[in-house]
Amino acid sequence: MEVLNQEKIDRLSGEIGAENVPVLLDIFLGELNTYLDSLSSNETPNKGQYLREISHALKSSAASFGAERLCAYASEVDAAAKAGKPHIESTYVVPMIELLETTKSRYQQLVN
């Protein structure tokens, strides 16, 4: 599965205008940075709960921007959280951080 689905970016560009895509991608990158900072910080009190919250939000925003891997992983985490699976934090936080970093890097290439 691709990190970035270029067809979705192209479709988005056609729908909203190519000049608006960089603005929206900057917003998406800001969202990714916020999530990364919070998940990586030792000051975030309950990373498991935060992960649950961002996973739910990421399902739609990642899908909108063609972030295929991130969308799939966020859906997996969200489903695990809704099913009440234990150890959400220890199981999913590190892989989510890694995927957020990978996704951020790939999308920064689009705006630079």
CYANA upper distance limits for C-alpha pairs under 8 A (distance plus 0.5 A):
  1 MET  CA     68 GLU  CA      7.29
  1 MET  CA     69 ARG  CA      6.66
  2 GLU  CA     67 ALA  CA      8.31
  2 GLU  CA     68 GLU  CA      6.58
  2 GLU  CA     69 ARG  CA      6.78
  3 VAL  CA     67 ALA  CA      6.08
  3 VAL  CA     68 GLU  CA      6.09
  3 VAL  CA     69 ARG  CA      5.72
  3 VAL  CA     70 LEU  CA      7.71
  3 VAL  CA    102 THR  CA      8.23
  3 VAL  CA    103 THR  CA      6.68
  3 VAL  CA    106 ARG  CA      7.88
  4 LEU  CA     66 GLY  CA      6.03
  4 LEU  CA     67 ALA  CA      5.32
  4 LEU  CA     68 GLU  CA      6.54
  4 LEU  CA     69 ARG  CA      8.25
  4 LEU  CA    103 THR  CA      8.05
  4 LEU  CA    106 ARG  CA      7.74
  4 LEU  CA    107 TYR  CA      8.06
  5 ASN  CA      9 ILE  CA      7.28
  5 ASN  CA     66 GLY  CA      5.20
  5 ASN  CA     67 ALA  CA      6.82
  5 ASN  CA     68 GLU  CA      6.87
  6 GLN  CA     10 ASP  CA      6.60
  6 GLN  CA     66 GLY  CA      7.45
  7 GLU  CA     11 ARG  CA      6.55
  7 GLU  CA     66 GLY  CA      8.28
  8 LYS  CA     12 LEU  CA      6.50
  8 LYS  CA     64 SER  CA      8.09
  8 LYS  CA     65 PHE  CA      7.11
  8 LYS  CA     66 GLY  CA      5.66
  9 ILE  CA     13 SER  CA      6.58
  9 ILE  CA     65 PHE  CA      6.69
  9 ILE  CA     66 GLY  CA      6.77
 10 ASP  CA     14 GLY  CA      6.76
 11 ARG  CA     15 GLU  CA      6.73
 12 LEU  CA     16 ILE  CA      6.59
 12 LEU  CA     17 GLY  CA      8.19
 12 LEU  CA     21 VAL  CA      7.92
 12 LEU  CA     65 PHE  CA      8.24
 13 SER  CA     17 GLY  CA      5.47
 13 SER  CA     18 ALA  CA      5.10
 13 SER  CA     19 GLU  CA      8.41
 13 SER  CA     20 ASN  CA      7.95
 13 SER  CA     21 VAL  CA      6.43
 14 GLY  CA     18 ALA  CA      7.16
 16 ILE  CA     20 ASN  CA      6.88
 16 ILE  CA     21 VAL  CA      7.86
 17 GLY  CA     21 VAL  CA      7.44
 18 ALA  CA     22 PRO  CA      8.36
 19 GLU  CA     23 VAL  CA      8.41
 20 ASN  CA     24 LEU  CA      7.01
 21 VAL  CA     25 LEU  CA      6.52
 22 PRO  CA     26 ASP  CA      6.56
 22 PRO  CA    110 LEU  CA      8.48
 22 PRO  CA    111 VAL  CA      6.37
 23 VAL  CA     27 ILE  CA      6.99
 24 LEU  CA     28 PHE  CA      6.73
 25 LEU  CA     29 LEU  CA      6.51
 25 LEU  CA     65 PHE  CA      8.32
 25 LEU  CA    107 TYR  CA      7.99
 25 LEU  CA    111 VAL  CA      7.71
 26 ASP  CA     30 GLY  CA      6.58
 26 ASP  CA    111 VAL  CA      8.05
 27 ILE  CA     31 GLU  CA      6.78
 28 PHE  CA     32 LEU  CA      6.80
 28 PHE  CA     61 SER  CA      8.12
 29 LEU  CA     33 ASN  CA      6.62
 29 LEU  CA    104 LYS  CA      6.74
 29 LEU  CA    107 TYR  CA      7.86
 29 LEU  CA    108 GLN  CA      8.00
 30 GLY  CA     34 THR  CA      6.70
 31 GLU  CA     35 TYR  CA      6.81
 32 LEU  CA     36 LEU  CA      6.56
 32 LEU  CA    100 LEU  CA      6.88
 32 LEU  CA    104 LYS  CA      7.08
 33 ASN  CA     37 ASP  CA      6.50
 33 ASN  CA    104 LYS  CA      8.22
 34 THR  CA     38 SER  CA      6.70
 35 TYR  CA     39 LEU  CA      6.53
 35 TYR  CA     54 ILE  CA      7.76
 35 TYR  CA    100 LEU  CA      8.49
 36 LEU  CA     40 SER  CA      6.38
 36 LEU  CA     97 ILE  CA      6.57
 36 LEU  CA    100 LEU  CA      7.10
 36 LEU  CA    101 GLU  CA      7.92
 37 ASP  CA     41 SER  CA      6.42
 38 SER  CA     43 GLU  CA      8.42
 38 SER  CA     44 THR  CA      6.49
 39 LEU  CA     44 THR  CA      7.46
 39 LEU  CA     47 LYS  CA      6.77
 39 LEU  CA     50 TYR  CA      8.24
 39 LEU  CA     51 LEU  CA      8.06
 39 LEU  CA     93 VAL  CA      7.57
 39 LEU  CA     97 ILE  CA      7.35
 40 SER  CA     97 ILE  CA      7.73
 46 ASN  CA     50 TYR  CA      6.81
 47 LYS  CA     51 LEU  CA      6.34
 47 LYS  CA     89 GLU  CA      6.71
 47 LYS  CA     93 VAL  CA      8.00
 48 GLY  CA     52 ARG  CA      6.81
 48 GLY  CA     88 ILE  CA      6.17
 48 GLY  CA     89 GLU  CA      4.78
 48 GLY  CA     93 VAL  CA      7.93
 49 GLN  CA     53 GLU  CA      6.86
 50 TYR  CA     54 ILE  CA      6.70
 51 LEU  CA     55 SER  CA      6.37
 51 LEU  CA     89 GLU  CA      7.89
 51 LEU  CA     93 VAL  CA      7.42
 52 ARG  CA     56 HIS  CA      6.96
 52 ARG  CA     77 VAL  CA      7.55
 52 ARG  CA     78 ASP  CA      6.58
 52 ARG  CA     81 ALA  CA      6.79
 53 GLU  CA     57 ALA  CA      7.09
 54 ILE  CA     58 LEU  CA      6.30
 55 SER  CA     59 LYS  CA      6.74
 55 SER  CA     74 ALA  CA      5.03
 55 SER  CA     75 SER  CA      7.29
 55 SER  CA     77 VAL  CA      6.81
 55 SER  CA     78 ASP  CA      6.07
 56 HIS  CA     60 SER  CA      8.16
 56 HIS  CA     74 ALA  CA      7.31
 56 HIS  CA     75 SER  CA      7.76
 56 HIS  CA     78 ASP  CA      6.26
 57 ALA  CA     61 SER  CA      7.08
 58 LEU  CA     62 ALA  CA      5.86
 58 LEU  CA     63 ALA  CA      8.32
 58 LEU  CA     70 LEU  CA      8.05
 58 LEU  CA     71 CYS  CA      6.91
 58 LEU  CA     74 ALA  CA      6.55
 59 LYS  CA     63 ALA  CA      6.64
 59 LYS  CA     70 LEU  CA      8.29
 59 LYS  CA     71 CYS  CA      5.39
 59 LYS  CA     72 ALA  CA      7.94
 59 LYS  CA     74 ALA  CA      6.04
 59 LYS  CA     75 SER  CA      6.27
 60 SER  CA     64 SER  CA      6.60
 60 SER  CA     71 CYS  CA      7.85
 61 SER  CA     65 PHE  CA      6.90
 61 SER  CA     71 CYS  CA      8.48
 62 ALA  CA     66 GLY  CA      6.55
 62 ALA  CA     67 ALA  CA      5.28
 62 ALA  CA     68 GLU  CA      7.40
 62 ALA  CA     70 LEU  CA      6.75
 62 ALA  CA     71 CYS  CA      5.57
 63 ALA  CA     67 ALA  CA      6.40
 63 ALA  CA     68 GLU  CA      6.99
 63 ALA  CA     71 CYS  CA      6.15
 67 ALA  CA     71 CYS  CA      6.54
 67 ALA  CA    103 THR  CA      7.56
 68 GLU  CA     72 ALA  CA      6.71
 69 ARG  CA     73 TYR  CA      6.64
 69 ARG  CA     99 LEU  CA      8.31
 70 LEU  CA     74 ALA  CA      6.44
 70 LEU  CA     99 LEU  CA      6.99
 70 LEU  CA    100 LEU  CA      7.68
 70 LEU  CA    103 THR  CA      7.70
 71 CYS  CA     75 SER  CA      6.60
 72 ALA  CA     76 GLU  CA      6.77
 73 TYR  CA     77 VAL  CA      6.71
 73 TYR  CA     96 MET  CA      8.14
 74 ALA  CA     78 ASP  CA      6.48
 75 SER  CA     79 ALA  CA      6.56
 76 GLU  CA     80 ALA  CA      6.69
 77 VAL  CA     81 ALA  CA      6.61
 77 VAL  CA     88 ILE  CA      8.28
 77 VAL  CA     92 TYR  CA      7.50
 78 ASP  CA     82 LYS  CA      6.64
 79 ALA  CA     83 ALA  CA      6.58
 80 ALA  CA     84 GLY  CA      6.83
 80 ALA  CA     85 LYS  CA      5.92
 80 ALA  CA     88 ILE  CA      8.09
 81 ALA  CA     85 LYS  CA      6.38
 81 ALA  CA     88 ILE  CA      7.40
 87 HIS  CA     91 THR  CA      6.43
 88 ILE  CA     92 TYR  CA      6.24
 88 ILE  CA     93 VAL  CA      8.03
 89 GLU  CA     93 VAL  CA      5.81
 90 SER  CA     94 VAL  CA      8.16
 91 THR  CA     95 PRO  CA      8.44
 92 TYR  CA     96 MET  CA      6.53
 93 VAL  CA     97 ILE  CA      6.69
 94 VAL  CA     98 GLU  CA      6.79
 95 PRO  CA     99 LEU  CA      6.61
 96 MET  CA    100 LEU  CA      6.47
 97 ILE  CA    101 GLU  CA      6.69
 98 GLU  CA    102 THR  CA      6.73
 99 LEU  CA    103 THR  CA      6.48
100 LEU  CA    104 LYS  CA      6.42
101 GLU  CA    105 SER  CA      6.61
102 THR  CA    106 ARG  CA      6.80
103 THR  CA    107 TYR  CA      6.65
104 LYS  CA    108 GLN  CA      6.51
105 SER  CA    109 GLN  CA      7.15
106 ARG  CA    110 LEU  CA      7.71
107 TYR  CA    111 VAL  CA      7.41
108 GLN  CA    112 ASN  CA      6.65
